[in-house]
Amino acid sequence: MPPFIARLSSTTLALLAFLLAAALMVSVALGAARVIEARTEKVVSTKLAEAGITWITVTTDGLQVRLTGTAPNEAARFRAVNKVGELVDASRIRDGLDVTPASAIEAPRFSVEMLRTEDEVQLSGLIPETPDEGGMSEADLAAAAAALAQGTELPDMLETADYPAPAGWNEALAFGVKALERLRLSKVSVTAERVEVKAITDSAEEKRKAEADLRAMVPANVQLVMEISAPRPVITPFSLRFVVDSEGARFDSCSADTDRARTQILRAATAVGVTGTTVCQVGLGTPTPRWADAVSLGIRAVTELGSGSITFSDADVTLLAGSDVPQDVFDKVVGELETGLPDVFSLTSTLEKKETAAQGPAEFTAVFTEKGRVELRGRLTDEMQRNAVDAFARSAFAGAEILTATRVDPGLPDGWAIRVLAGLKALSQVDSGRLLVRADLVEVNGVTGSTETRGRITRILSEALGQGQTFRVNVRYDEALDPLAALPTPEQCAADVNAVIARTKITFTPASAEIAATARPVLDELAKILVNCPAMQMEIAGHTDSQGSEAGNKALSQARAEAVLLALQGRRVDVSGMTAVGFGEAQPIADNATEEGREANRRIEFVLKTATDAAAAAQEGVAGSAAPAAPAAPGGTEAAAAPDFSPDFSPDFSNDFSNDTSPSVAPTEKTLAPKRRPDGLKAQDTP
């Protein structure tokens, strides 16, 4: 025994032994408690994980089991506590769980679908129960629709919700009703920020006017998407007239039954020297699917003659050779044409004699002046015919001053009245001009503000005069008389914008989205074009080279595209239909291994989007929103019990663009000045 222990008293030794035993017992107890706590925590956590409850944190303190975390709802919290109660006594559970607070009920997305047909108007959708001041209530909207339904029962499937109208709703709904009033066959989809119009018009001219009217009426804070089509008209007679004279080769009238036939006809015309823009209307009524083959043969025949005209009126073909064409050439061309024409066509050919060019004694003339005065002179068969011609002129030239100074000549040839009335009807199609009627010729000269007038006159004379009769149409198109000529189409605007971009790039400071100072003239030139354009669905696409990370390049290209959009907006361009999209390095147009290629790949592009693309993008955005679904998708192209108004054919445009997946939408307010450059940065010319 150590000496110091031997010196201790027995009482002290007993006390030390007791304390040592107590410490040993406490240590054993604490160790056992920790083992029990760890085992309990593991068993409870495993049980909860097996039940898919991963949002609870389990801790133990002696015999107590503490639960902390946030339950998605009260039912989930109660279920979790019960699950733990299956393993430990309920008195040992300490519930420290929170419950996710219920989110505020979001306002629904208000939208209206308005469908107008020949004899009824249908309404469906969700609108505010109490509109703001000046807004339309359900009763107001139903009354406006009933006024268009012409007394028929109105299918009203509108629902209301007691929520305030969102910003822009009243203006958008009022504009949607105006659009419905303007278009007889239409479907109008309205949301607070967007109005989509799909409609069918009777003619291409009416289509252009409707588009111009809607663009003029649309409120500044409403995005307008239009898909207006003009169905193929029934052309009767189905006619075409090709002329070669001292002025060159041209069409007085051009019709085709399909796009392919139109392309074939225009290629044949171009091959023989026709230049400029040719209006060739696609319509219904062709006498044979081989119409384009026959027309191509006729074009080559007239070109080979060197002077003359060929007129197709349904299946009747009239070939008139000029007086300077040699007889042997005429015979050769006519023989080849008769052999080559499809069986359905009937050819009448005439070689004009030199003396027929002289003016004969029997003549009727009509002059239609720019001031709205019509002067009728010349010969008519009798007094009854003179009265009939005067009455016809007053009807055809409604509102014009009519001066009749004709004389009676009973010796006029048969069919004279038909020739005079057909000529007057043709003359009424121009803005001003002159008519000459003779026994061997009907000639119309004039000026028009429509590119379709010459074709209409040709059909009128061809149908009225019959096969083999000679007529001339010398009608000049004057853009100053066309009220719609000054309105550029979206396609024309896109072409002008891309021409500027191809000539001069939009450049940025290196590795930033700040537009370089030298790029401001380019933006000014783009703005000058775009301020005169209608609101368009256009994508501003940003692209970079492959230097740097893929994510960084995509973000940089997105920022640059948005910078261009803001710069255009600051120059008072209507950007309501424009979106900015950054593609990064994903769409190179040159080799990134060379400096020249990288320079070409760093670019901004403007891409015109179709109404279908824009609607698909809007629909995708609505589908991805957390807001409750409205009764009708505001950007959709389909509606229950509503016919589809998508066009089968559009004679003016042919669009083929990729889908719009735009992640960025243009701001709703204009920025009149560019943002201030950060301190320390200087504009450079290097993109």
C-alpha positions in Angstrom: 0.0 0.0 0.0 1.3 3.5 -0.9 2.6 5.4 2.2 0.1 8.3 1.7 -2.8 6.0 1.8 -1.5 4.3 4.9 -1.5 7.7 6.6 -5.2 8.3 5.9 -7.8 7.4 8.5 -10.4 4.7 7.9 -13.1 7.2 7.7 -11.4 9.1 4.9 -10.8 5.9 3.0 -14.4 4.9 3.3 -15.5 8.3 2.0 -13.1 8.1 -1.0 -14.4 4.6 -1.9 -18.0 5.9 -1.8 -17.2 8.8 -4.1 -15.4 6.6 -6.5 -18.3 4.2 -6.7 -20.7 7.0 -7.2 -18.7 8.4 -10.1 -18.5 5.0 -11.7 -22.3 4.5 -11.4 -23.0 8.0 -12.9 -20.7 7.3 -15.8 -22.4 4.0 -16.5 -25.8 5.6 -16.3 -24.9 8.4 -18.6 -23.4 6.0 -21.1 -26.5 3.8 -21.0 -28.7 6.9 -21.5 -26.7 8.0 -24.5 -26.9 4.6 -26.1 -30.7 4.6 -25.6 -31.0 8.1 -27.0 -28.9 7.3 -30.1 -30.9 4.1 -30.7 -34.2 5.8 -30.3 -33.2 8.6 -32.6 -32.1 6.1 -35.3 -35.2 4.0 -35.1 -37.6 7.0 -35.2 -35.7 8.7 -38.1 -35.6 5.4 -40.1 -39.4 4.9 -39.6 -40.1 8.4 -40.8 -37.9 8.1 -43.8 -39.6 4.8 -44.8 -42.9 6.7 -44.6 -41.5 9.4 -47.0 -41.5 12.1 -44.2 -38.2 13.8 -44.8 -39.0 17.3 -43.5 -38.6 16.3 -39.8 -35.4 16.5 -37.7 -35.4 14.1 -34.7 -33.4 14.8 -31.6 -33.4 13.0 -28.2 -32.9 14.2 -24.7 -33.0 11.4 -22.2 -36.3 9.8 -22.6 -37.7 12.7 -24.6 -38.0 12.7 -28.4 -38.0 16.2 -29.9 -39.5 16.8 -33.4 -38.6 19.9 -35.3 -39.3 21.0 -38.9 -42.0 22.6 -41.1 -44.9 20.5 -42.2 -46.5 21.2 -45.6 -49.9 21.2 -43.9 -51.7 20.3 -40.7 -52.6 16.9 -41.9 -49.0 16.0 -42.6 -48.0 17.2 -39.1 -50.6 15.1 -37.4 -49.6 12.0 -39.5 -46.0 12.4 -38.6 -46.6 12.7 -34.9 -48.8 9.6 -35.0 -46.1 7.7 -36.8 -43.6 8.5 -34.0 -46.2 7.6 -31.4 -46.2 4.1 -32.8 -42.6 3.7 -31.5 -42.4 5.7 -28.3 -44.8 6.6 -25.6 -46.8 9.8 -26.5 -45.8 11.4 -23.2 -42.1 11.3 -24.3 -42.8 13.2 -27.6 -42.1 16.9 -27.7 -43.9 18.4 -30.8 -41.9 21.4 -32.1 -43.3 21.2 -35.7 -44.4 24.2 -37.7 -46.9 24.3 -40.5 -46.5 26.1 -43.8 -48.9 29.0 -43.7 -51.7 28.8 -46.3 -50.8 31.0 -49.3 -53.1 33.9 -50.2 -55.6 33.1 -52.9 -54.3 34.5 -56.2 -56.6 36.4 -58.5 -57.7 34.3 -61.5 -56.5 35.1 -65.0 -59.3 37.0 -66.7 -59.8 36.2 -70.4 -62.6 36.3 -73.0 -63.1 34.4 -76.2 -65.5 36.1 -78.7 -66.6 34.3 -81.8 -68.6 35.9 -84.6 -70.1 34.0 -87.5 -72.6 35.0 -90.2 -75.6 34.9 -87.9 -74.5 34.7 -84.2 -71.9 35.8 -81.6 -70.6 33.5 -78.9 -69.0 34.6 -75.6 -67.0 32.5 -73.2 -64.5 33.2 -70.5 -64.0 34.8 -67.1 -64.3 38.5 -66.5 -64.3 40.8 -63.3 -67.7 40.9 -61.6 -67.4 44.6 -61.0 -65.3 46.5 -63.6 -63.4 49.6 -62.9 -64.8 53.0 -63.9 -65.4 53.1 -67.7 -65.0 49.3 -68.0 -67.5 46.9 -69.5 -69.6 44.6 -67.2 -70.9 41.3 -68.2 -74.2 42.9 -69.1 -72.4 45.6 -71.2 -70.4 42.9 -73.1 -73.5 40.8 -73.7 -75.4 43.8 -75.0 -72.6 44.7 -77.4 -72.5 41.1 -78.7 -76.3 41.0 -79.0 -76.2 44.1 -81.2 -73.9 42.2 -83.6 -76.0 39.0 -83.5 -78.9 40.6 -85.4 -81.6 39.4 -83.1 -80.6 35.8 -82.8 -80.2 34.1 -79.4 -76.8 34.8 -77.9 -74.8 31.8 -76.5 -73.4 33.5 -73.4 -70.9 31.3 -71.5 -69.3 34.1 -69.5 -68.4 33.6 -65.8 -67.5 36.3 -63.3 -65.2 36.5 -60.4 -65.2 39.1 -57.5 -61.7 40.3 -58.1 -60.5 43.7 -59.3 -59.7 44.0 -63.0 -56.0 43.8 -63.8 -54.2 46.8 -65.3 -55.0 47.2 -69.0 -58.1 44.9 -68.9 -60.6 47.6 -69.7 -58.6 48.9 -72.7 -58.0 45.4 -74.1 -61.6 44.4 -73.8 -62.9 47.6 -75.4 -60.5 47.1 -78.3 -61.5 43.4 -78.6 -65.1 44.4 -79.0 -64.2 47.0 -81.7 -62.2 44.3 -83.5 -65.2 42.0 -83.4 -67.4 44.8 -84.8 -64.9 45.4 -87.6 -64.6 41.8 -88.8 -67.7 39.8 -89.8 -66.1 36.3 -89.5 -63.7 36.4 -86.6 -62.5 35.0 -83.3 -61.1 37.5 -80.8 -59.2 36.4 -77.7 -58.7 39.0 -75.0 -56.4 39.2 -71.9 -55.3 42.2 -70.0 -52.1 42.5 -71.9 -52.8 40.8 -75.3 -55.6 40.7 -77.9 -55.4 38.0 -80.6 -57.5 38.3 -83.7 -58.2 35.6 -86.2 -60.5 36.4 -89.1 -61.5 35.8 -92.7 -62.1 38.6 -95.1 -63.6 38.5 -98.6 -60.6 39.8 -100.5 -56.9 40.6 -100.1 -57.7 44.3 -100.3 -60.2 44.0 -97.5 -57.6 42.0 -95.5 -55.0 44.8 -95.9 -57.5 47.5 -94.9 -58.7 45.5 -91.8 -55.1 45.0 -90.7 -54.4 48.8 -91.1 -57.6 49.7 -89.2 -56.8 47.4 -86.2 -53.2 48.7 -86.0 -54.5 52.2 -85.8 -57.0 51.4 -83.1 -54.9 49.2 -80.8 -54.1 50.8 -77.4 -50.5 51.5 -76.6 -50.3 49.0 -73.7 -52.0 46.1 -75.5 -50.1 43.6 -77.7 -52.0 42.8 -80.9 -51.6 39.5 -82.7 -53.4 39.2 -86.0 -54.0 36.2 -88.3 -56.3 37.5 -91.0 -56.7 35.6 -94.2 -58.4 36.2 -97.5 -59.7 32.9 -99.0 -59.1 32.1 -102.6 -61.7 33.8 -104.6 -63.8 32.2 -107.3 -62.5 33.8 -110.6 -65.0 33.9 -113.4 -64.1 33.8 -116.1 -60.8 32.3 -115.2 -58.6 34.5 -117.3 -55.1 35.5 -118.2 -53.8 38.0 -120.8 -50.2 38.3 -121.9 -49.1 41.1 -124.2 -45.9 41.9 -126.1 -45.8 45.3 -127.7 -43.6 48.4 -128.0 -43.6 48.8 -124.2 -42.3 45.3 -123.7 -43.7 42.0 -122.3 -46.3 42.2 -119.5 -49.5 40.7 -118.1 -52.7 42.6 -118.3 -54.3 39.9 -116.1 -52.9 36.8 -114.4 -54.7 34.0 -112.7 -53.5 30.7 -111.4 -55.2 27.8 -109.6 -52.4 26.8 -107.2 -49.1 28.3 -105.8 -47.2 25.8 -108.0 -49.1 27.0 -111.1 -48.4 30.6 -110.3 -44.7 29.9 -109.8 -44.6 28.1 -113.2 -46.4 30.9 -115.0 -44.1 33.6 -113.5 -41.0 31.6 -114.3 -42.1 31.3 -117.9 -42.7 35.1 -118.0 -39.4 35.9 -116.4 -37.7 33.6 -119.0 -39.0 35.8 -121.8 -38.1 39.1 -120.3 -40.9 40.2 -118.0 -39.4 42.3 -115.2 -40.8 43.9 -112.0 -43.5 42.7 -109.7 -46.3 40.7 -111.3 -49.6 40.3 -109.5 -50.9 36.8 -110.3 -54.0 36.0 -108.3 -54.5 32.4 -107.1 -58.2 31.4 -107.1 -60.8 28.8 -107.9 -62.4 28.2 -111.3 -59.7 26.9 -113.5 -61.0 24.7 -116.4 -58.2 22.2 -116.2 -55.3 21.2 -113.9 -53.0 21.9 -116.9 -53.8 25.6 -116.9 -50.2 26.6 -116.1 -48.9 24.3 -119.0 -51.2 26.0 -121.5 -50.3 29.5 -120.3 -46.6 28.8 -120.5 -47.1 27.6 -124.1 -49.1 30.8 -124.9 -46.4 33.1 -123.3 -43.7 31.5 -125.4 -45.9 31.7 -128.6 -46.5 35.5 -128.2 -42.8 36.1 -127.4 -41.9 34.2 -130.6 -44.3 36.3 -132.6 -42.6 39.4 -131.2 -45.8 41.4 -131.2 -49.3 40.5 -130.1 -51.3 39.2 -127.2 -52.9 36.0 -126.0 -56.0 35.9 -123.9 -57.2 32.9 -121.9 -60.9 33.1 -120.8 -61.8 29.7 -119.2 -61.1 27.3 -122.0 -61.3 29.9 -124.8 -57.9 31.1 -126.1 -57.5 34.1 -128.4 -54.2 34.8 -130.1 -53.8 38.2 -131.8 -50.6 38.7 -133.7 -49.4 42.3 -134.5 -49.6 43.7 -138.0 -45.8 43.5 -138.4 -45.6 39.7 -137.8 -44.8 37.8 -141.1 -47.4 35.3 -142.3 -44.9 32.4 -142.2 -44.0 33.1 -138.6 -47.6 33.4 -137.7 -48.5 30.1 -139.3 -45.6 28.3 -137.6 -46.4 29.6 -134.1 -50.2 29.0 -134.4 -49.5 25.4 -135.6 -47.2 24.6 -132.7 -49.6 26.2 -130.2 -52.6 24.3 -131.5 -50.7 21.1 -131.2 -49.3 21.8 -127.8 -52.4 23.1 -126.0 -54.3 20.6 -123.8 -57.5 19.2 -125.5 -59.9 21.2 -123.4 -58.7 24.5 -124.9 -60.1 26.1 -128.1 -57.8 28.4 -130.0 -58.8 31.4 -132.2 -55.9 33.1 -133.9 -55.8 36.3 -135.9 -53.1 38.2 -137.7 -53.9 41.9 -137.4 -53.9 43.7 -140.8 -52.3 47.0 -141.1 -55.4 48.8 -142.2 -57.2 47.6 -139.0 -55.0 49.9 -137.0 -56.6 52.9 -138.6 -59.5 54.5 -136.8 -62.9 53.5 -138.4 -65.8 55.9 -138.8 -68.0 54.3 -136.1 -66.7 55.2 -132.7 -67.8 55.7 -129.0 -65.7 57.3 -126.4 -66.0 58.0 -122.7 -63.6 60.1 -120.6 -63.5 59.8 -116.8 -61.7 62.8 -115.4 -59.8 63.1 -112.1 -62.5 65.6 -110.9 -65.2 62.9 -111.1 -66.8 64.0 -114.5 -67.7 61.4 -117.2 -68.1 62.6 -120.7 -69.9 60.2 -123.2 -69.5 61.0 -126.9 -69.8 59.2 -130.2 -72.5 57.0 -131.8 -75.3 54.8 -130.5 -77.9 52.8 -132.4 -81.1 54.5 -131.2 -82.7 56.7 -128.6 -83.5 53.7 -126.3 -79.8 52.7 -126.4 -78.7 56.2 -125.6 -81.0 56.3 -122.5 -79.8 52.9 -121.4 -76.1 53.9 -121.7 -76.8 57.1 -119.8 -78.5 55.2 -117.0 -75.8 52.6 -116.9 -73.1 55.3 -116.6 -74.9 57.0 -113.7 -75.0 53.6 -111.9 -71.5 52.6 -112.7 -69.9 56.0 -111.9 -72.0 56.7 -108.8 -71.7 60.3 -107.6 -69.9 61.4 -110.8 -71.2 64.2 -113.1 -72.4 62.6 -116.3 -72.3 64.5 -119.6 -74.0 62.6 -122.5 -73.3 64.0 -126.0 -73.9 61.1 -128.3 -75.7 60.9 -131.6 -77.9 58.2 -133.1 -76.6 56.0 -136.0 -78.8 53.1 -137.0 -76.1 51.6 -139.2 -73.8 50.5 -136.4 -72.8 46.8 -136.3 -74.5 44.1 -134.3 -73.4 43.9 -130.7 -72.5 47.5 -130.4 -74.5 48.1 -127.2 -72.7 45.1 -125.5 -69.3 46.5 -126.4 -70.2 50.0 -125.1 -71.7 48.8 -121.8 -68.7 46.4 -121.2 -66.3 49.2 -121.9 -68.1 51.5 -119.5 -68.1 48.9 -116.8 -64.3 48.4 -117.4 -63.7 52.2 -117.3 -65.5 52.4 -113.9 -62.7 50.3 -112.3 -60.1 53.0 -112.8 -59.6 56.3 -110.9 -59.5 58.2 -114.2 -59.1 57.2 -117.8 -60.5 57.0 -121.3 -62.6 54.4 -123.2 -62.6 53.9 -127.0 -65.1 51.5 -128.6 -64.9 50.6 -132.3 -66.2 47.7 -134.4 -62.8 46.0 -134.3 -61.5 47.2 -130.9 -62.3 48.1 -127.3 -59.5 50.0 -125.6 -59.3 51.2 -122.0 -56.6 53.6 -120.8 -56.3 54.9 -117.3 -54.7 55.3 -113.9 -55.6 53.2 -110.8 -54.6 52.9 -107.2 -55.1 49.1 -107.1 -52.8 46.5 -108.4 -55.8 44.3 -109.1 -57.7 46.7 -111.4 -56.0 45.6 -114.7 -57.0 42.0 -114.0 -60.6 42.9 -113.2 -60.9 44.9 -116.5 -59.4 42.1 -118.5 -62.0 39.6 -117.0 -64.8 42.1 -117.7 -63.9 42.6 -121.3 -63.0 38.9 -122.0 -66.3 37.7 -120.6 -68.5 40.3 -122.3 -66.9 40.5 -125.7 -66.3 36.7 -126.2 -63.6 34.7 -127.8 -61.7 36.2 -130.7 -62.6 39.8 -130.0 -59.8 42.4 -129.8 -59.4 44.6 -126.7 -56.5 46.5 -125.1 -56.0 47.4 -121.5 -53.5 50.2 -120.9 -53.9 50.9 -117.2 -51.1 52.2 -115.1 -50.8 51.7 -111.3 -50.1 54.9 -109.4 -49.0 54.3 -105.8 -50.0 57.8 -104.8 -53.7 56.7 -105.4 -53.4 53.6 -103.3 -54.4 54.4 -99.7 -52.7 51.3 -98.4 -49.5 51.5 -100.4 -47.6 53.5 -97.8 -48.2 50.9 -95.1 -45.2 48.5 -95.1 -45.9 44.8 -94.4 -44.1 43.1 -91.5 -42.2 41.1 -94.1 -41.0 44.3 -95.8 -40.0 45.8 -92.5 -38.1 42.7 -91.5 -36.3 42.7 -94.8 -35.3 46.4 -94.4 -34.0 45.8 -90.9 -31.9 42.8 -91.9 -30.5 44.7 -94.8 -29.2 47.3 -92.4 -27.8 44.6 -90.0 -26.1 42.9 -92.9 -24.4 46.2 -93.9 -23.4 47.3 -90.4 -23.2 45.3 -87.2 -24.4 46.3 -83.8 -21.3 46.3 -81.6 -20.7 46.1 -77.9 -17.9 46.8 -75.4 -15.8 43.7 -74.8 -17.3 41.1 -72.5 -20.3 43.4 -71.7 -23.8 44.2 -72.8 -23.1 47.9 -73.3 -23.7 49.0 -76.8 -20.6 50.7 -78.3 -20.9 54.4 -79.2 -20.2 53.7 -82.9 -23.3 51.5 -83.0 -25.7 54.3 -82.2 -26.1 55.4 -85.9 -27.1 51.8 -86.7 -29.7 51.8 -84.0 -30.9 55.2 -85.2 -31.3 53.8 -88.8 -33.2 50.7 -87.4 -35.5 52.9 -85.4 -36.2 55.1 -88.4 -37.4 52.0 -90.2 -39.3 50.4 -87.3 -41.2 53.5 -86.2 -43.1 53.4 -89.5 -43.8 49.7 -89.2 -46.8 48.0 -87.6 -46.4 46.2 -84.3 -44.7 42.9 -85.2 -44.0 39.6 -83.6 -40.2 39.9 -83.9 -37.4 38.1 -82.1 -34.2 40.0 -81.3 -31.6 37.2 -81.2 -28.2 37.6 -79.5 -25.3 35.3 -80.5 -21.7 35.0 -79.3 -18.5 33.1 -80.2 -17.4 30.0 -78.3 -14.8 31.7 -76.1 -15.7 31.5 -72.4 -18.2 29.2 -70.7 -21.4 28.1 -72.3 -23.6 29.5 -69.5 -21.7 32.8 -69.5 -22.0 33.2 -73.3 -25.8 32.5 -73.1 -26.2 35.1 -70.3 -24.1 37.6 -72.2 -26.1 37.1 -75.4 -29.4 37.5 -73.5 -28.2 40.7 -72.0 -27.1 42.1 -75.3 -30.4 41.2 -77.0 -32.2 43.0 -74.2 -29.9 46.0 -74.5 -30.8 46.3 -78.2 -34.5 46.0 -77.4 -34.3 48.8 -74.7 -32.3 51.0 -77.1 -35.0 50.7 -79.7 -37.6 51.4 -77.1 -35.8 54.5 -76.1 -36.0 55.6 -79.7 -39.8 55.4 -79.6 -40.1 52.1 -81.4 -43.2 50.1 -80.6 -41.6 47.0 -79.1 -44.8 45.5 -77.7 -44.5 42.5 -80.0 -40.7 42.1 -79.7 -38.9 39.6 -77.5 -35.2 39.3 -76.7 -33.6 35.9 -76.8 -29.9 34.9 -76.1 -28.6 31.8 -77.9 -25.0 32.1 -76.7 -22.6 30.0 -78.8 -25.3 27.5 -79.8 -25.9 28.8 -83.4 -22.6 29.7 -85.1 -22.6 30.8 -88.7 -18.8 30.6 -89.1 -15.8 28.7 -87.7 -14.9 29.7 -84.1 -11.4 28.5 -84.7 -10.5 31.8 -86.6 -10.8 35.4 -85.5 -12.9 36.2 -88.6 -15.3 33.4 -87.7 -15.6 34.5 -84.1 -16.3 38.0 -85.3 -19.1 36.8 -87.6 -20.6 34.7 -84.8 -20.8 37.7 -82.4 -24.0 39.2 -83.8 -27.5 40.4 -83.3 -30.3 39.1 -85.6 -33.9 40.1 -86.1 -36.3 37.2 -86.9 -39.9 37.8 -87.9 -42.2 35.4 -86.0 -45.6 34.2 -87.2 -48.8 34.7 -85.2 -48.9 30.9 -84.6 -45.4 31.0 -83.1 -46.3 33.9 -80.9 -49.5 32.2 -79.7 -47.6 29.0 -79.0 -45.0 30.9 -76.9 -47.8 32.7 -75.0 -49.6 29.4 -74.4 -46.4 27.8 -73.1 -46.0 30.7 -70.7 -49.5 30.4 -69.4 -49.1 26.6 -69.0 -46.0 27.2 -66.9 -47.6 29.7 -64.6 -48.6 28.9 -61.0 -51.8 31.0 -61.4 -55.1 29.2 -61.6 -56.1 28.3 -65.1 -58.7 30.5 -66.8 -61.7 29.1 -68.6 -60.0 29.7 -72.0 -56.3 30.0 -72.7 -55.7 33.7 -73.7 -53.0 32.9 -76.2 -54.4 29.6 -77.5 -55.5 28.9 -81.0 -58.3 26.5 -80.0 -61.6 26.9 -78.1 -64.3 24.4 -77.3 -67.2 24.5 -79.8 -65.4 27.1 -81.9 -64.5 26.5 -85.5 -60.9 27.0 -86.5 -60.3 30.1 -88.7 -56.7 29.2 -89.7 -56.2 30.0 -93.4 -55.8 27.3 -96.1 -54.0 29.7 -98.3 -52.6 33.2 -98.2 -51.9 34.8 -101.6 -49.6 37.5 -100.2 -47.2 35.8 -97.8 -45.5 32.5 -97.1 -44.0 32.1 -93.7 -41.7 29.3 -92.5 -39.9 30.2 -89.3 -38.8 28.2 -86.2 -40.8 28.1 -83.0 -40.6 31.1 -80.7 -39.1 30.0 -77.3 -38.5 33.5 -76.1 -37.6 33.7 -72.4 -37.7 37.5 -72.3 -40.6 39.9 -73.0 -40.2 43.5 -73.9 -40.7 46.1 -71.2 -44.1 47.8 -71.0 -42.7 51.3 -70.5 -40.4 53.2 -72.9 -36.9 54.3 -71.8 -36.2 57.6 -73.4 -32.5 57.7 -72.5 -29.9 54.9 -72.2 -28.7 53.7 -68.8 -25.7 55.4 -67.3 -22.4 53.7 -68.1 -20.8 52.3 -64.9 -17.8 54.2 -63.6 -14.5 53.2 -65.1 -16.0 51.7 -68.3 -15.3 53.3 -71.7 -17.2 52.6 -74.9 -15.1 50.8 -77.5 -15.7 49.7 -81.0 -14.6 46.0 -80.6 -17.7 43.7 -80.3 
